[in-house]
Structure formats: structure tokens, C-alpha cells
Amino acid sequence: MNRSYIVSLKFSKTKHILCSARINGIHANLLVDTGASSSCIHSALQEHFKLQVKGSPFDAAGANQGKMKATMTKKCPFHLGRYKMGKHGFVLLDLTHVNETLLSQGAKPIDGILGADFLIKKKVLIDYRNRKLIL
């Protein structure tokens, strides 16, 4: 299969996979999480990324936070690495607990999570050895 996009990955001090993205033209540091059903942006960064809410708040389940309030955003321009991915909607979710944990372990905070919704839609392959996302 001929793939045309290769995006570099980084590993954090906590061994999490990170990638560089742009949301509405604004740089974002995203954690790649195959276990997250949806791609999320830290709700405190809604204005920073100029994200518009779509619909009413709903309950979302986090890995260790129980139920949390979340809101869907309207689709917006999304770039992964230097490649235009079209428009993508995100879930606005309070990621404070994630960032506090990362900071406590010496890692940098994240702006959001690139989840399975995007990874499956784009048929992404993760090359761990060479630290690449292949789309």
C-alpha cells in the first residue's frame, strides 16, 4: 500500500507518544492514544484554538477520572505535522488531571489527545521503531 504522509513522533519522558499538529492554524502538542475513542482538546484551551462548540454537553468517561462533562466542537482545519488533514471535530475535555500527572513525572503538558476516531478514519499505522505515523 502506497502511503503519502509520514509524520514524526516524539516520546515524552513518560514514554507517551507525541505529535505536532495545528488546529485552526495554531500549534498543538498532541498525545497519540490508540485507547482513547475520541480526539480531545483540553477544555481550558478552547479559546486559544478558536474552537466553536457544537451541541450540548454530555458525560464522557476518562481512564481514571470517572464521568466528566464534555462538549463536541465544530469541525475545523487540522494539520498533522506539515500535512493538511481536512477538517476534524474534537471533544473538549478537562485534561487537567492528565497534565498534572505528566508534570509530576517531569514531562511537558499536552494540549490534547489524538484518538482512535482519527487514527481509524485515516487508517494510520504507527511505526514505533522509527518514530513515525504513516497515513
N, C-alpha and C positions, 0 to 999 in steps of 0.2 A: 504494500500500500504506500503510495507516494504522499508524504506529508509535507506541507509547505511552511509551517510555522514551528520554530524552536525557541522556547523561552527559557532563559537561565533561571536556575533556582539557587537559593542560599539556604544553609542550615543555621538555625539560631543556636545559641549556647545550650538550649534545652533540647536540641535535636529536632525541632519542629521545622517543617519545610516552608520557606517564604518565597514570595514572588513579588515583583514590582508591577504595578498597574497604574492606570489613570482612569478616574471616574469623573465624568464631565470635564475632562482635561486637567484634573488635579491629581497629583501623585498620591498613590496609596500603597501601603505596605500590607500585603495580604498573607495570611497563613493558609496554606493549602491543606484541606482537611477532607479526605475521602469519606469520613464517617459523619460529616455534617450534611444533612439533607438539603439545606439551602445555603446560598451565599449570603453573608451578613455584613453589615457595616455597623460599627459602634454608634449607637443612637446619639451620643453626645457630639458626633461629627456630621450630623445631618446637614446643618447649615454650611459647614466647611466644604462639603462635597456638593452643595446645591441640590440636594435630593428632595423631590416632591413626594409627599405621602399619597398613597392610593388605597382607598378603603378604610375600614375601621380597624382599631387594634384587635389583636387576637392573642390567645395563650400559646406560647411556644415552650418546648421542653429543652433544657440545656443538659449537658452531660452530668453536671453536679449541682446545679442551682435550682432544680425543680422547675415549676412553671414560672414563666416570665412574660411580661407584656411585650408584644412585638407589633410592628406595623410594616406593611409592604410598601415599597416605593414604586413610582412610575419607572418604566424602562428609560435608561439614559445611556449616552455614549460610553462605551467601555473599551479600553485598550489593555492588552496584556503584553508586558514587555513593550516592544515598539509596534505591535500589530493591532489593527483595528478589529475588534470582535463583534461589531454591530452594537445593538442596544441590549442592555440587561437590567432586570429589576433585582433589587436586593431587599432583604429583610433588615429592618432597623431593630437592633437588639442591644441591650445594655451589656457591653463586654468588659465592664469594669473589673469583675472578678477574674477574668482571663488575664487582663493586663496586670493586675496586682500580683498574680501568681508568676507571670513572666518576669516582672521587675524584681520580685523577691528572689528569683533564681539567676539574676544577672543578665537577663535577656531584655531586648528592647520591646516596647509595647507595639501592638498591631492596630491597624485601622479597621480591619475586618477579616472575614474568612471567605476563601474561595471554596465553595462546597460542591457536593455531588450533582446538584441541579445543573451547574455549568459544565462540570467535568464529563458528565454523561452526554449532555446535549452536544458538546464539541468533540466527543469521542477521544478525550485526552489520554495519552499514555504518559506515565511518569517513569523517567529513566533515572533511578536513584544513583547509580554509579557515576554517571556523567552530569548529574545535577541539572537535568533538563525536563521541561514539559514539552511534549510533542503533540501538536494539534494538526 
